Amino acid sequence: MRTAIFGSLIVLTFVFAGCKGTLDPFAEPYNYHAYDQSGKLVVTGYLKFEQMDIEGVWGYWHLTNKNGADHTGISESFGKFEGFLKGDALYLDLHPGWKDNNVILQGLISGKRYEGDWAYIGFPGVMNEGEFEATID
């Protein structure tokens, strides 16, 4: 009898753990692609959300500059982002706390898709900008 109960508990644990992954779009990383104003792919990688609620948004990114693009604010690196959510509008700062090396994402998030505009901002102002999309495949 104990073996049957223990076996049932193990099965239920895996069932519920599997359900969590399918119901929570933030459990998986978003595949990120950024394009410059001409439509050329300039950055790829992923965004991994850890928190998204009325208290704020934060998570981690791992991004790589593509095609030798200038002024993207990204070489090949990783870091923590912070931001906020207002309705379905999501604002992220990929370099929180920096004044002269900011990569800002502003867009709309809906389920497994986040898309909008990005900007690399330094002391002179906006140094490069374009559009991005981030999706869970």
ZAMARGU-4260 file (C-alpha; in steps of 0.2 Angstrom, whole numbers, plus 5000, padded with zeros to 4 digits):
<rodrens>
0) 5000/5000/5000 | 5014/5012/5004 | 5023/5009/4988 | 5007/5013/4978 | 5004/5029/4988
5) 5023/5034/4986 | 5022/5030/4967 | 5006/5040/4965 | 5014/5055/4974 | 5029/5054/4962
10) 5018/5053/4947 | 5008/5068/4953 | 5023/5078/4957 | 5029/5076/4939 | 5012/5080/4932
15) 5011/5096/4942 | 5029/5101/4938 | 5025/5098/4919 | 5009/5109/4920 | 5019/5123/4928
20) 5030/5124/4913 | 5016/5125/4901 | 5006/5137/4910 | 5020/5150/4915 | 5027/5158/4899
25) 5040/5166/4910 | 5048/5149/4915 | 5056/5148/4898 | 5068/5161/4890 | 5063/5173/4876
30) 5073/5171/4860 | 5079/5189/4856 | 5082/5197/4839 | 5086/5216/4837 | 5087/5225/4821
35) 5094/5242/4816 | 5084/5255/4807 | 5088/5248/4790 | 5081/5231/4796 | 5099/5222/4798
40) 5100/5210/4812 | 5112/5217/4825 | 5109/5207/4841 | 5103/5190/4846 | 5102/5180/4862
45) 5089/5178/4875 | 5079/5186/4889 | 5075/5176/4905 | 5061/5184/4916 | 5062/5180/4935
50) 5049/5192/4941 | 5035/5201/4932 | 5021/5209/4943 | 5016/5226/4950 | 5031/5227/4960
55) 5043/5227/4945 | 5051/5216/4932 | 5068/5209/4933 | 5078/5195/4925 | 5093/5190/4915
60) 5100/5193/4897 | 5113/5184/4887 | 5116/5194/4870 | 5128/5194/4856 | 5132/5208/4844
65) 5130/5201/4826 | 5138/5207/4810 | 5150/5219/4818 | 5136/5232/4821 | 5141/5248/4829
70) 5133/5256/4845 | 5122/5242/4850 | 5127/5243/4868 | 5130/5224/4867 | 5146/5215/4863
75) 5145/5197/4869 | 5139/5197/4887 | 5126/5194/4900 | 5118/5204/4914 | 5103/5208/4924
80) 5089/5219/4918 | 5076/5228/4927 | 5060/5237/4922 | 5041/5239/4924 | 5025/5233/4917
85) 5010/5245/4914 | 4996/5235/4906 | 5004/5226/4892 | 5017/5239/4890 | 5034/5233/4896
90) 5049/5244/4899 | 5066/5236/4902 | 5083/5243/4906 | 5097/5231/4901 | 5111/5241/4911
95) 5102/5247/4927 | 5112/5260/4936 | 5122/5265/4921 | 5121/5283/4915 | 5131/5282/4899
100) 5129/5265/4893 | 5110/5261/4893 | 5101/5249/4882 | 5082/5252/4884 | 5068/5240/4877
105) 5051/5247/4876 | 5037/5237/4869 | 5021/5226/4871 | 5021/5209/4879 | 5007/5196/4875
110) 5010/5179/4881 | 5025/5172/4872 | 5029/5187/4862 | 5037/5204/4867 | 5041/5216/4853
115) 5044/5235/4851 | 5059/5247/4850 | 5076/5247/4857 | 5089/5261/4859 | 5107/5262/4864
120) 5109/5278/4874 | 5126/5286/4879 | 5131/5304/4885 | 5128/5311/4868 | 5110/5304/4868
125) 5103/5290/4857 | 5118/5282/4848 | 5108/5268/4839 | 5090/5262/4839 | 5079/5250/4830
130) 5066/5236/4833 | 5066/5220/4842 | 5056/5204/4844 | 5058/5191/4858 | 5048/5175/4857
135) 5046/5158/4866 | 5046/5145/4852
</rodrens>
